[in-house]
Amino acid sequence: MNTSHPFAPRAETALSSIFGRLHRPRSCLVILALLAASSPANGKISEQGAHRVCVADTVRMTRWADRNYFLGGESEGNAAVFSPDNKQFLLLFRRGNIKRNTNDYSLLLFRTNVAFRRPVPRVLLHMSSSSNHDAISHIKWLDDNKTVVFVGENPGQTPEVFSLDIETNQLKQLTNHAAPVVAYDISGDGRNLIYEALTKRVFDPEHVERNGVVVTTQGPADLMACRCDPDQQFQAAHTELFAQTDGKPSSRIPSVDSLTENLPLSLSPNGRYAIVEVYVSKIPALWAQYQDEHLRPYIIAPRRPGTWSNIRRYMLLDTMRNALTPLLDAPVSWFDNGFAWSPDGNSIVLSGVYLPLNVSDPGEREVRQKQIFVAEIRLPGKEAAAITGENREVVKWSRTTGQVLLESEDSRNKLAVEAYQRVDDTWKQVPIIKDDIQPNTPVRVTLEEDDNTPPKVFVSEPDGGRKTLLWDLNPEFAHFKWGRVEAVSWKATDGHLVTGGLYLPSDYVPGDRYPLVIQTHGFRKDRFWIDGPYSSAFAAQPLAAKGMIVLQVGNASDPAEDSEYGDTPGEAPRHMAAYEGAIDYLDGRGLIDRDHVGIVGFSRTVFYVEYALTHSRYRFSAASLADGFDGGYLNYMLWPNMSYVNVNGGPPVEPSLSSWLENSPGFLLNRVKTAVHLEYYGGGSFLGGWQWFSGLSLLGKTPDYLWLPHGTHLLVKPWERIASLERNVDWFSFWLKGKEDADPAKRDQYGRWEQLRAVLNHSE
């Protein structure tokens, strides 16, 4: 065993103790003990690995357990949670357990003063989740430097808020709630706690049996949940707010607006106040005067009474009175929004907000209609004082100097920091005090990766001095046979430039042409995406291991990057042009067989892919459409407030009906010559793909359809991820390479696909 590697042999032992014995199917057998010892020191993946990547590897991969990172966010900055005195820090990792169908989490404690000595961490806690929730999340330290607070659960348990004393290992449950707790904040002394929990469904089976259900604002998923079975007892889309003090029973804080775990919930440093971001239920009429091109269509859009809007605002919670009231009579913008509490907790700075329009000066009102601000809100009176009208995002409010630091991007997309100070009652820009922009921890702990380098945790000095490997998340990856990734760019067929990531087959031979699978919805050169940008449907490296080229389309898959086309009839054609241009580009390089092209759509890009299948002159042999919006008539009728009708020029009635008939893919299914796989996740979501399933079935081209009834939009549970990814690998292997998995359990699957192939061949 090569003991020169910093994680051999003790990392092998530590990994085994943290995650237990790995259960691998025989087709994916890798012995961890032979892998941990010889990971290359530079962190780059080996090109001579012995193991071909399979779907199970994407699920078993150890990952940094950060919610924002899981959702596609940044991995830059400190990956650790430091104690208030900076003497110790925490790292949280998770790994899929295929045998138990759980996600296993481990919380590791490192001492800062030995971080450069390649320490073996102390394992504070193991927890596992068999639900779609994290087993450990929302980690915070209390001011005593020994108490860690988090939301946690184990299989069969409801997520609750816990505290852990790291000196005594005493685990204490702080909440006792009937529904899952999904978000919280706690004061530094541990006395004040606020939290959000899912809304418990209330169905009286006898009442329903006698009287039926009166349909008002319910959606299809709400009505289908009227089965009253245990798995459907919580409304995952809505949460309720609670507050408790000194461990006493919690009190519910009523809200007429919509709460969700994905919006900020924050206590002031003194615990007296909290801000809660909500989706507005009843939008004030005056807000229609705001000229924000992104918000205004949603402000003025008609909605059924009792349904929530897509407009957000900040609310203020007074924890002494348990009263929730608007912090500002104004909406929050979609960009550059953030907040920072003053050190004493009696003010808060907000960025990316509009200011109220109830001012007497016409000139001032006109400015407020068009411009977002960074503003201080003073409590308890809620007086607003503008700091700047420039697009800036608040970074912090310094405890030592009182300066507020704001951040922006310059013309070269580099971050610039400005400082502002309150002088009497006026905010003025001032020179930055150097100490305020210095890192507030003695070391930096960063998760580092790129498109060809698996993630590893490094520790470094803030001034750029020493740097060393702290933790290799997946040392076994050094012995995998990977497809190399290349960042590429090309011209779409309409002329605009597109970027993306090209995954070559793991046995790539220059000069050979390969089948192509296009994965829509993003590429980042700074991320190691063994599967794709998200956890559903994408299986980049397993497809490359099967001898296919995979292209992840980058900036063409985000309509927010091109507001001229986003949410208009030009949106889908622009993305179709990107896919067509990719085929021409890769064909021109001699890499692909353009007669064997597959494509995957997920979420928003389902609509783009369906548009390409019904409008493009280019041939797609197979497509996979996963849990997405499809710009279709049935989607509009089922979810009229969420169907983005502007992509078809308006609602499906005159005068925009003719535009629907020309653009909406669901009206043009007779043009589909492609083998189509559909998959949808959760509740009544299968209805989202029903127009295509039913329509193509009536035409004799019955699609393959996989429904995961307990899945979430971003799949979490190992078995559901396996089901989705293996189905996609099998699907494209069958249609693009003519290959079938020898597993006898898949015989019926291939029988259905053979029938569809015969129908499609006959129709050509």
N, C-alpha and C positions, 0 to 999 in steps of 0.2 A: 504494500500500500504506500502510495506517495505521500509522505507526511509533510512535504513542503507546502502543500496547499493549506491555506489558513483554516479551512473547515474540515480537515482530515487529520485524525479520525474522529475528533470530538464532535464535529458538526453532524456526522452521520448518526452518532448517538443522540445528540440533541434533537435532530429532526425526528428520529424514531420515537423519542419520548413525547414530542409535541403532537405529532399527528398519528402515532400508532402505526401498526403494520399496514402497508398499502395492499389493497386487494385489486389485482389486475386480471382482466380476462386473459386467457392463454394467448390470444392473438396479439396482445399488447404487453407481453411479459418483459419487465425490466427489473433487475435486482438492484435495489437502492444501495446496498452495501458496496457494490462495484462501481457506483457512479460518483458518490460524494467525494471520493478521494482524489479525483483527477480533473476537476473542472479547470479550464484554462485560466491563468491568472489575469489575463486582460479582459475576461468577461465575454469575449466574442464566442458565438456558437461554433461548435466543431463542424467541419465540412465532411468529416469521415466517420460520422456516428453510425452505430450499428442498428439503432432502433428507428423504424419508420413511424412517424407521428400518426396517431389515430384519434378518433373522437374522444375516447376515454381520457387521453392525455390532456385535452383541453379542459375537461371537468375536474381532473385531479390536480391540475396546476395550482401551486401555492400562489396566492395573490395578496397584495396589500389590501386589507379590509377597510377601505375608505369609501363611503357612500358616493361622494362626488366623483371619485376616481372610477367607480363602477359605472356611473352614468356618463362616462366619457370625458370627465373634467381633467384638470391639470395634475401632473405628478410632481411639479416643481415645488421648491420650498421645503420646509421642514416636514418630514413624514412622521415625525415623532411627536408625542404629547409630553411636554416637559412639566415637571413639578414646578410650583411657584418659585422655589429657591434654586431651580435649574440644576439640582444635584443628581437628578435621576430622570429617566424618560421611559415612555412606554411605546411599544410597537405592537400592532395588531395584524394578524394574518389569518387567512381562511383557506380551506382546501375542501374540495368536494369528496365526499365519502360515498362511492357508488354502491357498495354493499348495503349500507344502512339507509341510503337515500337522504343523507343529511349533509349540511355544510358545517364543518368542524372549525371552530375558532380557537386561537391561542393568543393570550395576552402576555407579552414578554416585558420584563423589567431590566433595564440597563443602568449602570452607574456611570455618570458623566465623566468622572475623574479617571476611569479606566477604559474609556471608549476606544482609545487608539491601541489598546493591547489585545485586540481580538477576543473580547471576553465571551464566555458562555453565559447567556442571559439566564435570569431566574424566571421560570414559568409561573406566573401568578395564578393563571386561571385557564381552564378548558371549558368551553360550552359548545353545544351543538344545536343546530336548528333543523327541524323537520318541516318547518313552514316556509313561507315566502319572506319571513322577517330575518334580519340579521340575528345571530346568536349573541353577539356583543356589539354595541354601537354607542355613539354619542358619549365618548369617554371624556371625563372632566376630573381635574384634581380639586380638592378643597384646599383652603388656605393653610391647613395644618401640615401640608406636605407628606401626609401619610395615608390620606383617605382618597380612594378613587371611586367615582360614581359613574354608572353606565346603565343603559337599557340592556337587559339580558333575558335569555330564555334557554330552556333545554327541551328536548322532544316531549310533546304532550303538555307543555306548560304554556301559560299566557305570558307574553313579554311584560316585564315590570321594571321599575327603577330599583337598582341595587347599589349598595356601597360596599367597598372592600377595604378593610384595614390591612395595609401591606406589612405591618409589623406583627400583627397577631393572626393574620389570615382569616379574620372574622368576616363572613359574608352576611350582610343584613339587607333584607327586603324593605324598601322605603315606601312602596306603593302596594296597594291591595285592590286591584281593579278587575272588574268582571270582563272587560274588553281589553284587547292588546294596547299597551302604551307604545306610542310610535315616535314621540318627541318630548323633550323636557328641557328645562334649565333650572339651575340651583344656585343659590347665593353662596359666596365663598365660605361662610360659616356653617352652611348646611341647614340653616333654619327655615329658609323660604324655598319652596319647590313649586314650580308650575309644570304642567304636563298636558299633552294631548293624547287622547285615546280614541280608538275607532268607535263609531256610533253603533250601538247594539240594535239589531233589527227587532222590532216588536210585531210579531204576528200571533194572532189568536186563532189557532186552527179551527175551533168550533165556530167562531164568528165568521171566518172565511167560508166554512162549509155551509152555514145558514144564509149568509148575506152576499157572498162574493166579495170582490174587491172593486172599489170605486177608483177608476183611473183618472188621475189629474196631471201631476207632473212626473210620474214615474217613467223611467226608461225601460227598454226590454229586459235588461239585466235585473232591474228591481222587481219586475213582475215575475220573471222566472225564478227568483229567489223565494217566492212565496211557498216553496215546498217545505220550508221550515226545518230542513235537515241541519245537523250540527255544523256542517262545513259552510253553511250559508248564513250564519247567525250575525255576521258583522258586515257593515257597509264600508268597504275599503276606501271608497272615494271621499268619505266625510269623517271628520273628527270633531270631538268635543273638548273644551278647555276646562282644566281643573287647577285648583290652587290649594296648597296645604302648608301649614306653618307649625314648626316644632313637633313634627310627627303626628299631629292631630288629624282626625278624619278630613278628607279632602272635600272641597266645595266646588260644585260645577259653576262655571262662569258662562251665562247664556250669551249667545251670539246670533244675530240675525243674518250674519254673513257666513260664508263658507270657509271653514278652517281645513288645512291640509298639512300633513307632516313635512311636505317639501318646501314650505314657506317659513321664513325666519320666526323664531320664538326666543326672546332674550330678556333676561332680568337685568335691571340696573345693578351696578356694583354694590349699592347699599341695600338692595332687595326691595326697595319701596315701590318701584315701578317695573313694568315690563312692556315691551312692544310686541305686537302680534301682527303679522301680515295676513291679510284675508282676501278672498275673492268677493267683490261687492255684490250684494243681492239686489239692492235698489239703487241704481245710479242716479245721482242728483241731476236734474234737468240742466243746471248751469254748466255741467261738465262737457256738454256738447259743444261749448265754445272753444275748448282746447283744440289746437291745430295739429296735434301729433298724427302723422300719417299712418302710424302703426296702430295707435290706440283708438283713434276716432271712429273707424268703421265698427269697432266692437262697442263703443259707447252708444252710438246711435242705432245699432242693429236691433230690430224688434225681438223680444223674447217672451216666451210664455210666462205668466205670473208664477212665482215660486221657484224658478230656475235661476242658477247662478250665472254671473257674467264672466267674461275673461279679463276683467279689469280689477286691479289690485289696489289696496290702500293699507296704510298703517293704522292700527288701533293701539290705544294706550290702556294698560291695565293698572289700576291703583290697587296694590295688594292689601292695603289696610281696609279698603271698603269693598274689595272684590267687584269693582265696577269697570266695565269695558266700554270705552268711548272713542270716537275718532280722534286720532292725533292731529291730523290735518284734513281740512275739507278739500282734498285734492287727490288725484290718482298718482300712482307710482309708474314711472316709465319702464320700458322693457330693457333698457340699457343703462349701464354705469350706476346701477342702484346699489346702495349699501348703507351702513350706519356705524356709528361709534359713540359709545357712552362717554360722558365726562367722568373724570376720576371720582367725583363726589356723587354721581348718579342723578344729579338734578337738571341735567341738560342732555340732549342727544343731537348729534349731527347726522343729517340724512343727505345722501347724494342720489341723483337721478329722480328727483321728485318735482312735481309742479307745485306752485304756490296757489293759495285760494284766490278766486276771482272776485270776491266780495270787497273790492277796494273802490274808492270814489274817483281816483284819478284815472281818466280814460287811457292815457299813455301808459301808465303802469299796468293797467289791466291788459292792454294789447301785448305788452312784453310777456306777461305771465301766461297768456294764451299760447304763445309760440315757443317758450323757452323753459327748459328744465334747469333746476338750481341745485346747488349744495347749500343747505340751510341748517341753522341751529334752531331747535325747538326747546324753549325754556319751560321747565315744569315748576309748579303744577299748572300755571296759567296758559301754557301752550302757545306763548308768543313766538312768532317765527321771525328770524333774522337771517337775511340772505348773506351768504359768505361769498359766493361767486355764481355767475350765470353761465360759466364755461362748463363744457362736458368733462367732469372730473369724477373720480370715484374715491370715496373716503377710505383711507387706509387705517389710521388710528388717531386717537386723541391722547397725546403724551401725558403720562402721569407726572413727569418731572418738570417739563417746561410749559405745559398747557397749550402747546402748538397742536393744531390739527393738520395732519399730512394728507394731501390729495394726490392722486396718481392719474396720469393720462398717457396716451400713446402719441408719439410725435409722428412726423411724416414718414419716418423710416420704420415705423412699428416698434420703436424702442420706448421703454417706459421712462417717463419723466415725473419727478416728485416736486411738489410745491408745498410750502408751509404757510399757514395762516394763524394769526393770533388775534384774540379779542382784546381791543383796547377800549376801555369803558364799555360802551354799548355797540361798538362798530368793529367789524372784522376787517383786518388788513393783511395783505400778503407781506411776509417778512422773510429774511434770510433763514435758511434751514440750519438748525443746530445739529452739528455732526452726530452727537450722541443719539439723536432721535431717529436717525436713519441707519444706525448700526444694528446688526442683529441683536435681539434681546436674549439670546441664548449663547453660552460659551462655545458651543460647537454646532455645526449644521449636520443634520441627519437627513439625507436625501435618498429618495427612490430614483434610480437612474436606469434608463433603458433606451433603446432605439429600435428601429424596424428589424434589425438583425441581432440585437443584443437583449437577452432575457433580463427582466428586472432584478436588480440587486440593490441592497441598502449600503450606502457609504457614509462615513463620518469624516468631516473635514473641519479645519479651522475657518472661522468666519472671514479672515483676511486672505484666504486663498492659499494658506501654507500647507500644512500636512493634510493628507487625505488617505484613507485606507478603507478597505472593504470591511463592513461590519457584519453583513448577513447575506448569504446567497439563498434566495428563496427556493430555487430549484436546481441544486447541483447536478442532478441526474440529466439535465438538459444538455450538458456537454457531450453526452454520448448519443444524442438523437441525430437522426439524419434529416436535416431541415431543407426546405426549399428556400433558396436565397431570395431576398427582397430588394427590389430596385425602385427608387423614386423616379417617376417618369412624368412627362407632360406631353400633351398633344393638342392639335387643333380639332375642335368639334366641327361637324359638317356645316354649321352656321357661322364658323369663323372664330368663335371665342376660345380662349385658352383654358385647358383643363389640366389638373394635376392628379396624380394617383400613385398607388403602390402596386408593383408587379411582382407576384410570387411565382418563381420558376419551379418546375417539378423538381423533386429531390434527386431524381436521376436524370436531370436535364442533359441533353446532348446537343451541342451547337449544330445548327443546320436542320434539325428535325422540327417538324411542325406539330403542335399539340392542340387538343381541344381547349377552349377558353370558357371560363366562368367569370362573369362580371358581377362583383359584389358592390351594390350601391350603398350610399349613406356614409361615405367618409373614408379618409386615409390620413394618418398622421405619421410622419417620419420619426417622431420622438416616442412612439409607442410600439411595444412588442405585441402585436395582435396575432396570437396563435390561431384565433378563430376569426375575428373581425371586430368592427367598431363596437358591436354590442353582443350580448350573450345569446341572442335568438337567431336561429337559421344560418348564421355564418360559420363556415368551417374551412378557412383558408388553407392552413397547413395540412390538415387531413386530405383535402382535395389535391394539393400539390403532391402529397405522398402517393396518390393514386394516378399520377401521371397527367395532371391537368395544370394549365396555367391559370392563375387567378389574378384578376385585376380589381383592386379596390379603388373606386372612383372617389376622388377627393372633393375639391371645392365646388363641383357642380351639383352636389347633393344637398346643399343648404340654401333654401330660398332667402334666408335672411341676409346672405352675402350679396344678393343682387335684388334690391327692393324694386327695381324697375320691372322685374318679371315675376317676383314672388306673389302668389295669390291672385294671379291673373291668367287668362287663357294662354298666355305665352310661357307659363312656367313649365308645363310638361314638355312642349316641343323643344325647349332649350336643353332639357336634360336628355331627351331622346337624341338630340344632336351630339351630345357628349358621348353617349354609348356608341353611336354610329361612327363617330370620329375615332374612338378607341379601336374599333374593329379594323378600320382602314390603317391606322397607325401600326398596330401589331402585325397585321397582314403584310404591310410594307417592310417591316423588319424581318420577315420570314419566320416569325415565331409561332403563328397559329394557323390552324385549318379553319378558315372562315365559314365552312359548311357545318362546323360542329361548335356552335356557340350557345352557352347557357347564360342565364341572368337571374339574379336574386333581388327581390324588392322587399323591404321591411319598413313598416310604419308609413311615413310620408311617401317613401319611394316606391311603394306598391303602386301608387297612382302613376308614377313615371313609367314604370315597367309595363303596366297594362296599356298605357298610351302607346308605347313603342310596339307592343304586340299587335295593336290594331291600326297603327298609322305608319309604321316604318316600312321602307322598301327592303330593309336588311332582314336576313333570315335568322331566327332564333330557334334552335332545335328544342330547347327545354327552358322552362321558367319556374321559379319558386316564388310564391307571393305570401309573405308572412305578416299576419296581424296588423294590417294597415288600412288606411283610408284609400278608397278607390275612385273617388269622384263620380260615384254612381247614384242612380235614382233611389235604389233601396237604402243606401247609406243615408241619403238626404231625408227620406221619409222616417227612418228609425231614429236618427239623431240630427234633427233639423238645426240645432244650435251649434253643431260641431262639424259640419260637413264641408266647410270652406267652399261655398257655392260659387265664389268669384272665379275659381279656376275654370268654370264652364260659362262665365259671363253673366251669372246671376242665377236665380232659382229656376227650376224646370217648368216654368210657365211663360206664356208670352209676356214681354217681347223676347226673352232670352231662351225660349224653348228651342229655336232653330240652332242656337249655339251648342246646346246640350246634344242635339242629334248629330252634330258634326264632331264634337270633342269628347264627350263622355264615353269611355271605353265600353261600358256595359251595354250601350246601344249598338255596338259594332262587333259583337261576338262572332258574327259570321265570317269576319276577316281573320280570326285566330287560326293559324296553322301550326301552332306550337303546343307541345305537351306541357300541361299546366299542373303544377302542384300547389295546393293551398294549405296553409296552416294558420289556425287562430287559437287564441289562448284565453281561457277564463269565462265564466258565467255565460251570458248570452252573446258573447263576442263572435261566435261562429256565424251569426247572422250577417256580420260584416263582409264575409266572403260568399254569401248565399246567392247574390245575383249572378256571379260568375259560375258558381257550382251548378245552379239550376239552369241557367241559360245555356252553358256549354253542354250540359247533360241532355237538354232538349234537342240540341243539334247533333247528338250522338257522340260527342267528344268529352265524355265524363271525366272531369279532373280527378287527380288524386287529392284526397282531403284528409288532413290530420287535425283533430281538435283535441287540445289539452285543457280539459275543463277547469282545472285548478291552477293553471299557469298564469303568470303575470306577463305584462307586455315585454319586459326584459326577464327572460326565464331565469329562475334561481335554483330550483331543486335539481339535483343531479340526474334523476331518471327522466325528467322532462327535457333537460338539456340534451341528454343522450338521444331521446326519441326524436327531437327536432334535428339535431346535427347529423345523426346517422341516416335519417330519412333523406336529408339533402345530399349527403355523400352518395348514398345508394342511387338516388334519383339521377344525378348528373353522370355517375359512372355508367348507368344503364343507357341513358339517351345519347351521351357524347362518346362513349367508348365501347358500348355493347357488352359491358361486364356486369355480372351478377354475383352477389354474395352467396357463398355456398351454404349459409345457415338455413337448415330446413324450415325454421320458423318463418322465413320470409318468402316461402313458396307462393302463398296466396297473393302477396304484394306483387311479385313479378308476373303472376298470371294476369292480374288486372292491367299491368303496364303493357304486357304483350297484346292484350285486346285493344288498348288505346293506340298502340303503334300500328296495328293492322288498320284501324279506322283512319288514322292520319295518313298512312301511306296510300290508302284507297282514295282519299279526298284530293290528293295532289294531282 
